[in-house]
Amino acid sequence: MKRLLVFLLVFAVFETFHETSLQAQDLVHYKRIVKELSSPKYQGRGYARHGANKAGKYLEKEFLKAGVDEVVCQPFKLDINTFPGEMKMWADGKRLKAGVDFSMREYSPGVYGEFPVYHVDTLNFDPDQMFADLAKPEYANCMVVCEFWFTYRHREAFSRLQKPDECTNAGIIYTWTSPIKFYKAYGHRVVDKPIIWITPEAIEGVKSVRLKVDNKFLKDYECFNVIAKVQGRRHDSCYLFTAHYDHLGNLGRNVYYAGANDNASGTATIVTLAAYYAKNRPEYDMYFIAFSGEDANLRGSEYFAKNPIVPLEQIKYLFNIDMIGDDNPVQYCETSDEGLRGFAVFEQINNEYRYFKALNRGELAANSDHYPFAVRHVPCIFLENQEGSAYPYYHTIFDNWEHAVFDSYKPVFKLVRDFVARY
Ligand SMILES: [Zn+2]
């Protein structure tokens, strides 16, 4: 009895040591990858300066270092509008800051010159009056300024401002709250007239703007998914751990979107999970997939779902980890219909171990890489940190290493690990 007690005590001490050393190692590993992916070397993991592909090459090496059995790259092509060069704007002669005061709509062409500004009267809005004003000589070749959601509510009138033969305005400037965001989801085309996002403070009362912005449309640009495999004892089914490693790239040659939360955080998580399973051999085969093209509208995951390297029916469960570099103790989840049974298991584990205060399940949406799999009936879950202190920086230049938060890494890691052991 006494010997058993001593044994249990030693075992408990060893286990605590084992668990903490393992976790500490994981967190160090995790942070190192988040820091690297957010560094200037990868220029926001976009396309203009090949940052995404450079990050993909780095991840290929990291997966191998993690001890996986093999890594393959799955190439695919996309069309994408980029801003690789000049990115300058002046408002009444005052130079504005790219990424802070203004940014470009993802499908905007480049723009050069000086333009009078027409401020839309949103308090007494009359579309006929607006078009009558814009027909006056002083507003020929002007930039029309309006709050974005207002233009959305009156999109019938405002869409005419985009058509070259319907109005003589040079372009549109949408106001948007600070810090200014940049999206790339619809960058697969370029529209006729420039569209600029700006903070209300930067354009208030301004009479003219000067712009010098280069764009470059890349057709059939080749990028790739990085797929690492850890062999299990059985090969008839498998688990998939996915995260996108691309981000928004450059806004001109000097500004880039580091994307520490979106999604260096999720990418680093799947690399450390790969390292864990390379050491702790699983029952089933495991694939760790870093997707490219996500912020360009789920292009990498869509390609994989159409051209899977393992039959989709063999996937026991898919975990898509996106933006967990935050500190809200609530985890946001989405599942496919087929993933619902698994969600009950996640809840059971979370109730037992209290990894998160709650798992908040929302409606399935086309907002990340689980979606192409969910619509193809793969059991899957999307894990994302509910809006915490990092969230205001979403798709801004401030989503960087300095603002990265690490609270959610361990709970997500353990939640997924426990799920695999129990499912
Ligand atoms: Zn994003």
Residues whose N, C-alpha, C, O or C-beta is under 5 A from the ligand:
A	BS01	ZN	D262 D295
